Amino acid sequence: DIQMTQSPSSLSASVGVRVTITCQASQDISNYLNWYQQTPGKAPKLLIYDASNLETGVPSRFSGSGSGTDFTFTISSLQPEDIATYYCQQYDNLLPITFGQGTRLEIK
Amino acid sequence: QVQLQESGPGLVKPSETLSLTCTVSRGSVSSGSYYWSWIRQPPGKGLEWIGYISYSGSTNYNPSLKSRVTISLDTSKNQFSLKLSSVTAADTAVYYCARSRWGYSMDVWGQGTTVTVSS
């Protein structure tokens, strides 16, 4: 299985600041990477697909980049409603689909 | 917008079979390009992909669960289902059904249903 390692595991930041989360794959996955947001008690929500494409209806302050083994998820200006846990997910041809362990984002 | 809703028992005894159904509304499980997935999340932990079934009925399962998992499609009821056999306490989790674009990007999720394995 392809292992996905997110960092940091948790993060505390102030409203308005830029936030960055990284995800590293254990082998080359091209751009086969998604990012999800999960608020407490809710199902995950797809934010970014194919590493850098913004899902329809998702605010433009969210973005993603990277290819190969190293990926970055960015919130350009943190808002209170962005408090959640964020997961990366790979879907290389070699199944199974796997997720990172999650990054818990809190407001400072 | 398509909606998904999980249903099934919230409590299952060890060694028995967990059975869940996902009902799809405002959309069709027979739609091309969409696959239908199950994902679970143990309490306080991360997400685990269980498997998916395509609109044509082909399946792919997580190898870690493959010997115990069956996902099926009922086009007449616009539903798909999960069966997980020989459950243990480690199978206690919130189970989500989701629509997947080509099996890989889960773009619509159900609200999730909690299943506890306990005698």
Interface residues (C-beta under 8 A of the other chain):
Chain A: D1 Y32 N34 Y36 K42 A43 P44 K45 L46 Y49 D50 E55 Y87 Q89 Y91 L95 P96 I97 T98 F99 G100 Q101 G102
Chain B: G46 L47 E48 W49 N60 Y61 N62 P63 S64 Y96 A98 R101 G103 Y104 S105 M106 D107 W109 G110 Q111 G112
